[in-house]
Amino acid sequence: MWSWTVAENGTSFIPDRALLHAVEYPSRATVYVVLTLASILFLSGYTRSGTQKLAPGVMVVGGNGKQTIRANRERFREHAKEMLEEGYRKSDGGFFYVPSPLGERLMIPVRYLEELKAAPVEEVDFVATFIEREIVDSFADLFPACEAMLTQIVARVSSCMFGGTTLSHNEEWVKSSIDFAIDGFIGAQKIKKYPEFVKPLVARFIPEIRKIAAHYEAAEAAAIPMLESRRRTGETATDLLCWMAEQAKGEEQDLRFLAGILLKVSFAAIHTSAAAPAQLLYDLCEHPEFIEPLREEVNNAIGHDGLIDKSGFMRMAKMDSFMKESQRFNPLLLITFERVIHRPLTLSSGFTIPAHTTIGIPTQAITMDETLYPSPGAFDPFRFSKMREERPEMDGRAQYVASNPASLGFGYGRHACPGRFFAAQEIKAIMAYILQNYDLRFPAGQGRPESLRVETQFLPHPGATVEFRRRS
């Protein structure tokens, strides 16, 4: 019997309670006046980047005329990938501006990564066994009834790491940790159209932002009793919540503060980690000839106890390569290492980045550079495992979790994603379980769906169907 599931899409905006507190005081009349003014500004083409100073001599994708830039800001919403690849190609990997709804972003050559990551913060600001058991329990509870199966599974597995099974089996927490990101993403898309000064007032009329407070309350209801019990009994645990409580100092020890941090961490962990398995399932269905080699590798990684330990996951080089190649074609973000330059910053070459410039690295365009990746347009699942075999010195640089100038999917420097090692093991565990227990395919006539594009984000298409059949 074949059944189906639908992939869930990811997000990249962390809503904060501060915005909600800021909207409690204005009178209704004041709100209407400000909203009217905001609408006039918005309709007349107001943008905070209208007076943005551009570095002289740097190309602007699509041209640097005022009307052209304005048109390309809108084009960026759906064609960011093509615009970034065009800029990277025409600048030969050098500096270029790409217009976006939030202003012209300056793309930086990777050779400046080291000096930028070392720049002072005031100048450059940065915008195991129990896991496998939780995966088994999650599949048993959720498959095949839940459309957002992967998101639910990742939410529970991540919650197990955050606060043990007490947290991962708390249905209200799991639901709120998922919805928090969805509401935050939708709310962000709605509110970012308005000027900064009016956003706190507009927020009170956006339903998704109004729901954020309830998600914080759910986090407090789940986390505070656990924290209070542990303080009272002196109990310790090997989870994130316990570690945060032990390391907290001063105001950080406030239980509501810790619960809020837990919610924000869950935002970063859940939807990003759910997006990767969704893309991997699509790639496996599109290239079924790679299922058996991966399944064989999984079987060889299983220990005598029937589980995969840390060394077993490390031996899954083909799975790691498959994950990295899938990420190369469908990265969560087209631009990484995004920073805001607060004051003019002169680089070693003499090039000066103007103050108030948003910079970034065109990560996806770099991964399609044929000088770095032979035949970059060809999907080669074992590209990186072959690289590790043929060139042992590349072993560390060719891994899924690698963070280097040619592999920036997880960022770079002091702000590289610290959870990427856990995420990699979590994704491998999910894929290993699926390969061990299910056959999968697209329905007849369906091919791999293109990822949804929301400016610089690539999201798994939520409308595609994947059929599963339990293996005997």
C-alpha positions in Angstrom: 0.0 0.0 0.0 1.4 3.4 -1.1 0.6 6.4 1.0 1.6 10.1 0.6 3.0 13.0 2.5 3.6 16.7 1.6 6.8 18.5 2.3 6.7 21.5 4.6 8.5 24.8 3.8 11.0 26.6 6.0 11.5 30.2 7.3 14.1 32.7 8.2 12.8 35.4 10.5 12.8 35.2 14.3 10.0 37.3 15.8 10.5 39.0 19.1 8.2 39.9 22.0 9.6 43.4 22.0 7.6 44.3 18.9 4.4 43.2 20.6 5.1 45.3 23.7 5.7 48.3 21.5 2.1 48.3 20.1 0.1 48.5 23.2 0.1 52.3 23.8 -1.0 54.4 20.7 -4.5 55.6 20.5 -6.7 54.3 17.6 -6.8 57.8 16.1 -3.0 58.0 16.2 -2.7 54.6 14.5 -5.0 55.6 11.7 -3.1 58.9 11.0 0.3 57.0 11.0 -1.1 54.2 8.8 -2.4 56.8 6.3 1.0 58.4 6.2 2.7 55.1 5.8 0.4 54.1 2.9 1.2 57.3 1.1 4.9 56.8 1.6 4.6 53.2 0.5 2.6 54.0 -2.6 4.9 56.8 -3.6 7.8 54.4 -3.7 9.4 55.2 -0.3 12.3 53.0 0.7 14.8 53.3 3.4 17.5 52.7 0.8 16.4 55.6 -1.4 19.4 57.7 -0.3 21.8 54.7 -0.1 25.3 55.6 -1.1 26.8 53.1 -3.6 30.5 52.5 -3.9 31.8 54.1 -7.2 32.7 51.9 -10.1 30.8 48.8 -8.8 28.3 47.3 -11.3 24.6 47.1 -10.4 22.8 44.0 -11.7 20.4 45.2 -14.4 21.8 48.7 -14.6 22.2 51.6 -12.3 19.4 54.0 -13.5 16.9 55.0 -10.8 13.9 53.5 -12.7 15.9 50.4 -13.6 16.9 49.8 -10.0 13.4 50.3 -8.8 12.1 47.7 -11.3 14.9 45.3 -10.4 14.0 45.5 -6.7 10.7 44.0 -7.6 12.2 41.5 -9.9 14.4 40.3 -7.1 11.4 38.9 -5.2 11.1 36.0 -7.7 14.3 36.0 -9.7 17.0 36.6 -7.0 18.9 33.4 -8.1 19.2 34.5 -11.7 20.2 38.1 -10.7 22.9 36.8 -8.3 24.3 34.4 -10.9 24.3 37.2 -13.5 26.2 39.6 -11.1 28.7 36.9 -10.1 29.4 36.0 -13.7 29.7 39.5 -15.1 31.8 40.7 -12.2 34.0 37.6 -12.5 33.5 36.8 -8.8 34.1 40.4 -7.8 32.1 43.2 -6.2 28.6 43.8 -7.5 25.3 45.3 -6.2 22.0 43.4 -6.4 18.9 45.5 -6.0 16.4 44.1 -3.5 13.2 45.4 -1.8 15.3 46.3 1.2 17.9 48.2 -0.8 21.0 47.4 -2.9 23.0 44.7 -1.3 26.8 44.6 -2.0 28.1 41.2 -2.8 31.7 40.6 -1.6 34.4 38.4 -3.2 35.2 35.4 -1.0 38.8 36.5 -0.7 37.7 39.1 1.8 36.0 36.7 4.2 38.9 36.4 6.6 39.3 40.2 7.2 35.6 40.8 7.3 35.0 38.0 9.9 37.7 39.6 12.1 36.3 43.1 11.9 35.0 44.6 15.2 31.3 44.1 15.9 30.8 47.8 16.2 31.8 48.1 12.5 30.3 44.9 11.1 27.2 43.5 12.8 25.7 40.0 12.3 22.1 40.3 11.4 22.8 9.8 19.0 20.8 6.8 20.4 18.0 8.7 22.0 17.6 10.7 18.8 17.1 7.5 16.8 14.5 6.3 19.3 12.6 9.6 19.1 12.6 9.2 15.3 11.2 5.7 15.6 8.5 7.0 17.9 7.7 10.0 15.7 7.2 7.9 12.6 5.0 5.5 14.5 2.8 8.4 15.7 2.7 10.6 12.6 3.1 8.5 9.5 1.2 8.6 7.2 -1.5 10.8 8.5 0.3 14.1 8.9 1.0 16.3 5.9 3.8 18.1 7.7 5.4 14.8 8.7 9.0 15.9 8.3 8.5 19.1 10.2 6.7 17.2 13.0 9.5 14.6 13.2 12.3 17.2 13.3 10.4 19.3 15.9 10.1 16.3 18.2 13.7 15.1 17.7 15.1 18.6 18.2 12.9 19.1 21.3 14.3 15.8 22.7 17.7 17.4 22.5 16.4 20.7 24.0 14.5 19.3 26.9 14.3 15.5 26.9 11.3 13.4 26.2 9.2 15.6 28.6 9.5 18.4 26.0 9.4 16.3 22.9 6.1 14.6 23.9 4.5 17.9 24.9 2.0 18.4 22.0 1.3 22.0 22.8 5.0 22.9 22.8 5.7 21.0 19.6 2.8 22.7 17.8 3.8 26.1 19.0 7.5 25.7 18.2 6.4 24.9 14.6 3.7 27.6 14.3 6.0 30.2 15.8 8.3 30.1 12.8 5.4 30.1 10.3 3.6 33.0 11.9 6.9 34.9 12.2 7.8 34.3 8.5 4.3 35.4 7.2 4.3 38.4 9.6 7.7 39.4 8.4 6.7 39.3 4.8 3.7 41.5 5.5 5.3 44.1 7.7 8.6 44.6 5.8 6.7 46.6 3.1 6.3 49.5 5.6 8.9 52.1 6.7 10.7 51.3 10.0 9.1 54.0 12.0 5.6 52.7 11.5 6.2 49.0 11.9 5.3 48.9 15.6 1.9 50.4 14.9 1.2 48.2 11.8 2.1 45.1 13.8 -1.0 45.2 15.9 -3.1 44.8 12.8 -1.2 41.7 11.4 -2.9 38.5 12.7 0.3 36.4 12.5 2.3 38.9 14.6 -0.5 39.1 17.2 -0.1 35.3 17.6 3.5 35.5 18.7 2.7 36.3 22.3 0.7 33.0 22.6 3.8 31.1 21.3 5.9 32.6 24.0 3.3 31.7 26.6 3.3 28.1 25.3 7.1 28.0 25.6 6.9 29.3 29.2 4.2 26.7 30.1 6.4 23.9 28.8 9.8 25.1 30.0 9.3 26.8 33.4 7.9 23.8 35.3 10.9 21.8 34.1 13.3 24.5 35.2 11.6 25.0 38.5 11.7 21.3 39.2 15.4 21.0 38.4 16.3 24.0 40.6 14.3 22.5 43.4 15.7 19.0 43.2 19.2 19.7 41.8 18.5 17.3 38.9 20.7 17.6 35.9 20.2 16.4 32.4 22.1 16.2 29.1 19.9 18.7 27.2 20.1 22.3 26.0 17.7 23.6 28.6 19.8 22.3 31.5 23.0 23.7 29.9 21.4 27.2 29.4 20.2 27.2 33.0 23.7 26.2 34.3 25.5 28.9 32.2 23.0 31.7 32.8 24.2 34.7 34.7 22.4 37.7 36.2 19.2 38.6 34.3 19.7 35.5 32.1 18.6 33.4 35.0 15.0 34.6 34.7 12.9 31.6 33.8 10.8 33.5 31.2 14.0 34.7 29.5 15.3 31.1 29.3 11.9 29.9 27.9 12.1 32.6 25.2 15.6 31.6 24.2 14.4 28.0 23.9 11.6 29.1 21.5 14.1 31.1 19.4 16.5 28.2 19.2 13.7 25.9 18.2 12.9 28.3 15.4 16.5 28.0 14.0 16.5 24.2 14.4 13.2 22.9 13.2 12.2 24.4 9.9 15.8 24.6 8.5 16.4 20.9 9.4 13.0 19.8 8.0 13.7 21.5 4.7 16.8 19.4 4.0 15.1 16.0 4.3 12.3 17.2 2.1 14.7 18.2 -0.7 16.6 14.9 -0.2 13.4 12.9 -0.7 12.6 14.8 -3.9 16.1 14.2 -5.1 15.9 10.5 -4.3 12.6 10.1 -6.1 14.1 12.0 -9.1 17.3 9.8 -9.0 16.1 6.4 -7.7 19.3 4.7 -8.9 21.0 6.1 -5.9 18.6 4.6 -3.3 20.3 1.2 -3.1 23.9 2.4 -2.7 22.7 4.7 0.1 20.7 1.9 1.7 23.7 -0.4 1.6 25.8 2.3 3.3 23.2 2.7 6.0 23.1 -1.0 6.7 26.9 -1.1 7.0 26.8 1.7 9.5 24.4 -0.1 11.9 26.1 -1.4 15.0 25.6 -4.7 16.9 22.8 -3.2 18.9 20.8 -2.3 15.8 21.5 1.4 16.1 23.9 3.8 14.4 26.4 5.5 16.8 28.5 8.6 16.1 31.2 6.6 14.3 28.6 5.0 12.1 27.2 8.4 11.1 30.8 9.5 10.3 31.2 6.5 8.0 28.2 7.5 5.9 30.3 9.4 3.4 27.9 8.8 0.5 24.9 10.1 2.4 27.0 13.1 3.5 27.9 13.7 -0.1 24.3 13.3 -1.3 23.2 15.9 1.4 25.8 18.4 0.3 25.0 18.1 -3.4 21.3 18.5 -2.7 22.2 21.6 -0.7 24.3 22.9 -3.6 21.3 22.8 -5.9 18.7 23.8 -3.3 20.3 25.9 -0.6 18.1 27.3 2.1 19.6 30.8 1.4 21.1 32.2 -1.8 23.1 34.8 0.2 25.0 34.1 3.4 27.4 36.0 5.6 25.1 39.0 5.5 26.3 41.9 7.6 25.5 45.6 7.9 28.5 48.0 7.7 27.9 50.7 10.3 30.8 53.0 9.3 33.0 53.2 6.2 35.2 50.1 6.0 38.4 50.0 3.9 39.5 46.6 2.8 43.1 45.5 2.3 42.8 46.2 -1.5 41.9 49.8 -0.8 38.2 49.3 -1.7 36.0 51.2 0.7 32.5 49.9 1.7 30.2 52.8 2.4 28.5 53.1 5.8 25.1 51.6 6.2 25.7 49.0 3.4 24.3 45.5 3.6 26.9 43.1 2.4 26.8 39.4 1.7 28.3 36.5 -0.2 26.4 35.1 -3.2 26.8 31.5 -1.9 24.6 29.7 -4.5 26.3 31.5 -7.4 29.7 30.4 -6.1 28.6 26.7 -6.0 27.8 27.0 -9.7 31.3 28.2 -10.5 32.9 25.7 -12.9 36.4 26.7 -11.7 35.4 25.3 -8.3 33.0 22.5 -9.3 33.5 20.6 -12.6 30.3 20.3 -14.5 28.4 22.4 -11.9 25.1 22.1 -13.6 25.1 18.2 -13.3 23.6 16.7 -10.2 26.2 14.3 -9.0 25.1 12.9 -5.6 28.5 11.3 -4.9 30.6 14.2 -6.1 32.0 15.0 -2.6 32.5 11.4 -1.4 34.6 10.8 -4.6 36.5 14.0 -3.8 37.2 12.7 -0.3 38.4 9.4 -1.7 40.6 10.8 -4.4 42.0 13.7 -2.5 42.3 12.9 1.3 43.5 16.4 2.0 40.0 17.6 1.0 38.2 15.4 3.5 37.3 18.2 6.0 36.4 20.7 3.3 34.1 18.3 1.4 31.9 17.4 4.3 28.3 18.6 4.6 29.1 20.6 7.7 32.2 22.2 6.2 32.4 26.0 6.4 35.0 27.5 4.0 35.0 30.0 1.2 33.8 27.4 -1.4 31.2 26.0 1.0 29.2 28.7 2.8 25.8 27.0 3.2 26.2 27.3 7.0 27.8 30.7 7.0 31.4 31.5 8.0 33.5 32.8 10.9 32.2 33.4 14.4 28.6 33.3 13.2 28.7 30.1 11.3 25.8 27.9 12.3 26.8 26.2 15.6 24.1 23.6 15.3 25.1 22.3 11.9 26.8 19.2 13.4 23.6 18.2 15.3 21.5 19.0 12.2 23.7 16.8 10.0 23.4 13.8 12.3 19.7 14.4 12.7 19.1 14.5 8.9 21.2 11.4 8.4 19.2 9.6 11.1 15.9 10.5 9.5 17.1 9.5 6.0 18.6 6.3 7.4 15.3 5.3 9.0 13.3 6.1 5.8 15.7 4.1 3.6 15.6 1.1 6.0 11.9 1.0 6.3 10.3 2.4 3.2 10.4 2.4 -0.6 9.6 5.8 -2.1 8.7 7.3 -5.5 6.9 10.1 -7.2 3.4 9.3 -8.5 3.3 8.4 -12.2 3.8 11.5 -14.3 5.2 13.7 -11.5 8.8 14.9 -11.6 10.9 16.8 -9.1 9.2 20.0 -8.2 11.1 23.3 -8.4 11.8 24.9 -5.1 9.6 27.8 -4.1 11.5 31.1 -4.2 10.9 33.9 -1.7 13.6 36.4 -2.5 16.9 34.8 -1.2 15.2 31.7 0.2 14.7 28.3 -1.5 11.9 26.4 0.1 10.8 22.8 -0.6 7.7 22.9 -2.8 4.7 22.1 -0.4 2.4 20.8 -3.1 4.4 17.8 -4.4 3.5 14.2 -3.5 5.9 11.5 -2.4 4.5 7.9 -2.2 5.8 5.6 0.5 5.5 1.8 0.9 6.7 0.0 4.0 9.4 -2.6 3.2 8.9 -6.1 4.4 
